[in-house]
Amino acid sequence: MILDIERIQCAVHYAIGYGECPTMTHMSKIRECLSPSMIRPSINVVRQRIHSTEQAIVLRRDLEAPHTRPKAAIDIDVRPLTDADVPKILHAGEAASADDVLYRSRRRWLLESGLGTCYAAVTASDEPCYVQWLMGEQDNAQIQSYFGGAFPILEPGTALLEGAFTPAPFRGKGIMGLAMSLIAEKANFFPYLNREVAWSMLRRKVTFEPVAAA
């Protein structure tokens, strides 16, 4: 039996990434997936995607609705992520656990894709403590390609916030809620869609169902 190494490597990256199927230019990512620090969480994700069903509620924000920003335990501000921030918040060497290595790597890959705009929440001393991507309708084609249909097509005047990550030292401080409000600029959440993701032999099927209005 002849093994097609390129296809195997691409399958490994696709199985644990956000959905983007790579080419040979992604081999550095493949090697990262198979590194000692990532092999355990990578195997866990591949197992999940051989057969599993995941359900999530998609939340929607109305930017015209009155809104009071949530409070965080520390003062933060948001700005676009800079090159200098990347080693501080997305470097695998700073990860608190094996799973954290994978979380950081996935977001670094998303950053390298150039999709949307990555924003960082920063402390009073300008230390990045949270990241999240803001994407608009102009990003629809790349969203569908990168995430493999995991999100609906964005309608005109709508946006998507995705890829949220808070490093372990800053968790439990209410940063995510405030940061999301600052990134979206005044918003309220309400249930919008139910999303079901079913995996079978590394193939993903995504379905969306509207949530009945309360």
C-alpha positions as CSV (number, residue, x, y, z in Angstrom):
1,M,0.0,0.0,0.0
2,I,1.4,3.4,-1.0
3,L,0.6,6.3,1.4
4,D,0.1,9.8,0.1
5,I,2.0,11.7,2.8
6,E,0.8,15.1,1.5
7,R,-2.8,14.0,1.8
8,I,-2.3,12.5,5.3
9,Q,-0.7,15.7,6.5
10,C,-3.4,17.9,5.1
11,A,-6.0,15.6,6.7
12,V,-4.4,16.0,10.1
13,H,-4.3,19.8,9.8
14,Y,-7.9,19.9,8.6
15,A,-9.1,17.6,11.4
16,I,-7.8,19.8,14.2
17,G,-7.9,23.2,12.6
18,Y,-10.9,25.5,12.0
19,G,-11.8,23.8,8.8
20,E,-9.4,25.2,6.2
21,C,-7.8,22.4,4.1
22,P,-4.2,23.3,3.7
23,T,-1.7,22.9,0.9
24,M,2.0,22.1,1.1
25,T,2.6,25.7,2.2
26,H,1.1,24.7,5.5
27,M,3.7,22.0,6.3
28,S,5.1,24.1,9.2
29,K,1.6,24.0,10.8
30,I,1.5,20.2,10.2
31,R,4.8,19.7,12.0
32,E,3.4,21.9,14.8
33,C,0.3,19.7,15.1
34,L,2.5,16.7,15.5
35,S,4.9,18.2,18.0
36,P,5.2,16.7,21.5
37,S,3.3,19.6,23.1
38,M,0.4,19.3,20.7
39,I,0.1,15.6,20.0
40,R,-2.3,14.8,22.9
41,P,-4.8,17.6,22.3
42,S,-4.5,16.9,18.5
43,I,-5.4,13.3,19.0
44,N,-8.4,14.2,21.2
45,V,-9.8,16.5,18.5
46,V,-9.3,14.0,15.7
47,R,-11.2,11.4,17.9
48,Q,-14.0,13.8,18.4
49,R,-14.3,14.5,14.7
50,I,-14.4,10.8,13.7
51,H,-17.9,10.8,15.2
52,S,-19.6,13.4,17.4
53,T,-22.4,15.9,17.5
54,E,-22.0,19.4,18.9
55,Q,-24.8,21.9,19.6
56,A,-24.3,25.7,20.1
57,I,-26.5,28.8,20.3
58,V,-25.5,31.6,18.0
59,L,-26.1,35.0,19.7
60,R,-26.9,38.1,17.8
61,R,-26.3,41.8,18.7
62,D,-28.5,44.7,17.9
63,L,-26.1,47.7,17.7
64,E,-29.0,50.1,17.9
65,A,-30.4,48.8,21.1
66,P,-29.5,50.6,24.4
67,H,-26.7,48.9,26.2
68,T,-24.8,49.0,29.4
69,R,-21.3,47.6,29.2
70,P,-20.5,44.8,31.5
71,K,-17.8,45.5,34.2
72,A,-14.5,43.7,34.5
73,A,-12.3,43.2,37.5
74,I,-9.5,45.2,35.8
75,D,-9.4,48.2,33.5
76,I,-9.1,47.3,29.8
77,D,-9.1,49.0,26.4
78,V,-9.3,47.4,23.0
79,R,-7.2,48.1,19.9
80,P,-6.1,46.1,16.8
81,L,-3.5,43.4,17.7
82,T,0.0,44.3,16.8
83,D,3.0,42.2,15.8
84,A,4.5,42.9,19.2
85,D,1.5,41.4,20.9
86,V,1.6,38.1,19.2
87,P,4.4,36.5,21.2
88,K,2.8,37.6,24.4
89,I,-0.6,36.2,23.9
90,L,-0.4,33.6,21.1
91,H,3.0,32.0,21.6
92,A,2.6,28.3,22.5
93,G,5.5,28.6,24.9
94,E,3.4,30.7,27.2
95,A,0.5,28.2,27.3
96,A,-0.7,27.0,30.7
97,S,-1.7,23.5,29.5
98,A,-1.5,21.1,26.5
99,D,-5.0,22.2,25.4
100,D,-3.9,25.8,25.7
101,V,-1.2,25.1,23.2
102,L,-3.8,24.1,20.6
103,Y,-6.0,27.1,21.5
104,R,-3.2,29.5,20.9
105,S,-2.0,27.8,17.7
106,R,-5.5,27.8,16.1
107,R,-5.7,31.5,16.7
108,R,-2.3,32.2,15.4
109,W,-3.2,30.3,12.2
110,L,-6.4,32.4,12.0
111,L,-4.3,35.6,12.4
112,E,-1.9,34.4,9.6
113,S,-4.9,33.8,7.3
114,G,-5.6,37.6,7.2
115,L,-9.3,37.0,7.8
116,G,-11.1,39.9,9.4
117,T,-9.5,42.2,12.0
118,C,-8.0,40.8,15.2
119,Y,-8.6,43.0,18.2
120,A,-6.8,42.8,21.5
121,A,-8.0,43.8,24.9
122,V,-5.1,45.4,26.8
123,T,-4.5,46.2,30.5
124,A,-3.5,49.7,31.8
125,S,0.1,48.7,31.1
126,D,-0.8,47.7,27.5
127,E,-0.4,44.0,28.1
128,P,-2.7,42.0,25.8
129,C,-5.2,39.9,27.9
130,Y,-7.8,38.9,25.3
131,V,-8.2,38.6,21.6
132,Q,-11.1,38.3,19.2
133,W,-11.7,38.7,15.5
134,L,-14.3,41.0,13.9
135,M,-15.5,40.0,10.4
136,G,-18.0,41.6,8.1
137,E,-20.0,40.7,5.1
138,Q,-17.0,41.6,2.9
139,D,-15.3,38.5,4.5
140,N,-18.1,36.1,3.6
141,A,-16.1,34.1,1.0
142,Q,-13.1,33.6,3.3
143,I,-15.3,32.9,6.3
144,Q,-17.0,30.0,4.4
145,S,-13.7,28.7,3.1
146,Y,-11.7,29.0,6.3
147,F,-14.4,27.7,8.7
148,G,-15.8,25.1,6.4
149,G,-19.5,26.3,6.5
150,A,-19.5,26.6,10.4
151,F,-21.2,30.0,10.2
152,P,-24.1,31.3,8.1
153,I,-23.6,33.9,5.3
154,L,-23.4,37.4,6.8
155,E,-26.1,39.7,5.6
156,P,-25.4,43.3,4.7
157,G,-25.0,45.3,7.9
158,T,-24.1,42.3,10.0
159,A,-20.8,41.2,11.5
160,L,-19.3,38.2,13.2
161,L,-17.2,38.0,16.4
162,E,-15.1,34.8,16.6
163,G,-11.9,33.3,17.9
164,A,-12.2,34.7,21.4
165,F,-9.2,33.7,23.7
166,T,-8.2,34.7,27.2
167,P,-4.9,33.6,28.6
168,A,-5.1,31.6,31.8
169,P,-3.8,34.4,34.2
170,F,-6.6,36.7,33.1
171,R,-9.5,34.3,33.2
172,G,-12.3,34.8,35.7
173,K,-12.0,38.5,35.6
174,G,-15.0,39.3,33.4
175,I,-12.7,40.5,30.6
176,M,-14.6,38.7,27.7
177,G,-17.9,40.4,28.2
178,L,-16.5,43.9,28.4
179,A,-14.0,43.3,25.6
180,M,-16.8,42.1,23.3
181,S,-18.9,45.1,24.1
182,L,-15.9,47.4,23.4
183,I,-15.2,45.6,20.1
184,A,-18.8,45.6,18.9
185,E,-19.5,49.1,20.2
186,K,-22.7,49.0,22.2
187,A,-24.6,45.7,21.8
188,N,-27.1,43.4,23.3
189,F,-27.1,39.6,22.9
190,F,-30.2,37.5,22.3
191,P,-30.6,34.0,21.0
192,Y,-30.6,34.0,17.2
193,L,-29.8,30.5,15.8
194,N,-29.2,27.0,17.1
195,R,-26.1,25.5,15.4
196,E,-25.6,21.7,15.2
197,V,-22.2,20.4,14.1
198,A,-22.1,16.6,13.3
199,W,-18.8,14.9,12.6
200,S,-18.4,11.5,10.9
201,M,-15.1,10.2,9.7
202,L,-13.6,13.8,9.7
203,R,-16.5,15.1,7.5
204,R,-18.5,17.9,9.0
205,K,-22.2,18.6,8.6
206,V,-23.5,22.0,9.9
207,T,-27.2,22.9,10.3
208,F,-28.8,26.1,11.5
209,E,-32.3,26.5,13.0
210,P,-33.8,29.9,14.0
211,V,-34.5,30.3,17.7
212,A,-38.2,31.2,18.4
213,A,-38.6,34.8,19.7
214,A,-39.2,35.0,23.4
